Amino acid sequence: EGVDACEQYYEFIGGKRDSLDYEIDGVVYKVNDIAQQENLGFVSRAPRWATAHKFPAQEQITIVENVDFQVGRTGAITPVARLKPVEVAGVIVSNATLHNMDEVERKDIHIGDTVIVRRAGDVIPEVVSAIISKRPDNAKKVVLPSHCQECGSDIVRSEDEAVARCIGGLNCTAQRKEGIKYFASRKAMDIDGLGDKLCEQLFDAGLIKTSADLYALELEQVVELERMGQKSAENLMAGLEASKNTTFARFLYSLGIGEVGEATAASLASQCTDVEALQKASIEDLVAIDDIGPIMAEHIHSYFSNEDNRAHVSKLIAAGIKWETVKVAHLETAITGKVFVITGTLSDMSRDQAKQALLALGAKVTGSVSKKTDYLVAGEKAGSKLTKAENLGITILYNDAFKAFLKEHSA
C-alpha cells in the first residue's frame, strides 16, 4: 500500500529481471477494489485504475548501414535506419525508426555512425544517440529527399510541422496501400481474414488500388494468390461481406481523415447521421460539435471538399457498406444537454445502442457517476454506479422505465 511500497516492489522485481526465464518490461499497479475500479472507469484506451511502471529500456551498440524513407498513410515521410543486426532485449533488431528529420538533426545521426539502440517500451526499436567519437571519415549526412520514391510527387515540410509529407495523396501507391491496411484494421472496418500481408499481396498483384476495390474482389481471383487456399479465400470473402454492416462511427474512422481517431469519429457520428451532412458542413458547423476543435474541423472539411475523396466514399457506399441510421436531434428537447450514465445489462438493447439513442436526443453520455449526472440508466448487475447514484439522489431509469422514457422523448 502507498507509493513507497510500490517503489520498493518495482526495485525488487527489477533486481530479478535478468535472472528470469522470460522477458518483462515493468510492473503494473492496480486499484485492488472492484467498486473503486468501476467508479474510476476508463479513458478511451486505458483504465484509470491501473498504470504501468516501465523499467529502463535495454540498450545495445551497432552501426547505421543506411537510411531509407518510408511513406505512411497520410503521406508522412519517416526516416528509418538500416542497422547492422544486433540483439536487443531478446530480439534481433535490424531496422529502427528515426521519427522525423528534426530528430535526425537533433541526434546528429549520420550513415556509418556507431549508435546506441533500444526498444522503446521494450517494443519499438529506436536510435537513442550517435557515438560521435567513433564517427568514420566517410560518414554521410542524412538528407531528406525532394521527391517521393513511390510516386515522384514533391515532398514538403511546413514550418509548423516536424513531419515532411508526400503531397501525392491518392496518386501515391504507398499512401493508398497503407490506407487499405488502415481501412481493414480491427478498429476500422474489422475485415476478418485481411491482415497487412494479404493487403500488400492483393495490392501488388494489381487486384486492388483502393479500399473500395476490396468489395469487387471475386473468389476465383483470391484463390489464385500465392499461399492462398480455397478455405482461406472463402473466409476472406465472408469477412468482406460481414464488414459491410458497420456503424457510421467505424466507417468515418476507416476513411483515415487527418486527426480523426475513434473518439472524434464517434462525436461526428453522434451529430451527423450520413455523409451528405458532413459534405455540407462548414468549418463553423464542425467546431460546434463536442470535442472537435479548429484543426480537426479543418481536416474534416478539407477531406469532404476533395472531389476524389467524395468519389471514393460514394464508391464504398455503392459497394454495400451500410449502418443503422440514428435520428439526430436538431431541435432542443427536454433532455438536450442532460448527462446520462449507463450501467449494467439492458434487456432489449446493448449499452452502445442505448448511448446512440440518447445522443440522438441531444443528451450527453459519460462513463462515471458524479454530482453532474442527471440520470442513471440501470440494467441487471448495475453494481457500484447504482449505489452511488442512489446516494447522490440521481434519477434512475431501469429497463422498462428507460424504454418508456425514450419513447416519450422521441415522439
Secondary structure, 3 states (H helix, E strand, C coil): CHHHHHHHHHHHHHHHHHHCCCCCCEEEEECCCHHHHHHHCECCCCECCEEEEECCCCEEEEEEEEEEEEECCCCEEEEEEEEEEEEECCEEEEEEECCCHHHHHHHCCEECCEEEEEEECCCEEEEEEECHHHCCCCCEECCCCCECCCCCCEEECCCCCCCEEECCHHHCHHHHHHHHHHHHCCCCCCCCCCCHHHHHHHHHCCCCCCHHHHHHCCHHHHHCCCCCCHHHHHHHHHHHHHHCEECHHHHHHHCCCCCCCHHHHHHHHHHCCCHHHHHHCCHHHHHCCCCCCHHHHHHHHHHHHCHHHHHHHHHHHHCCCEECCCCCCCCCCCCCCCEEEEECECCCCCHHHHHHHHHHCCCEEECCCCCCCCEEEECECCCHHHHHHHHHCCEEEEHHHHHHHHHHHHC
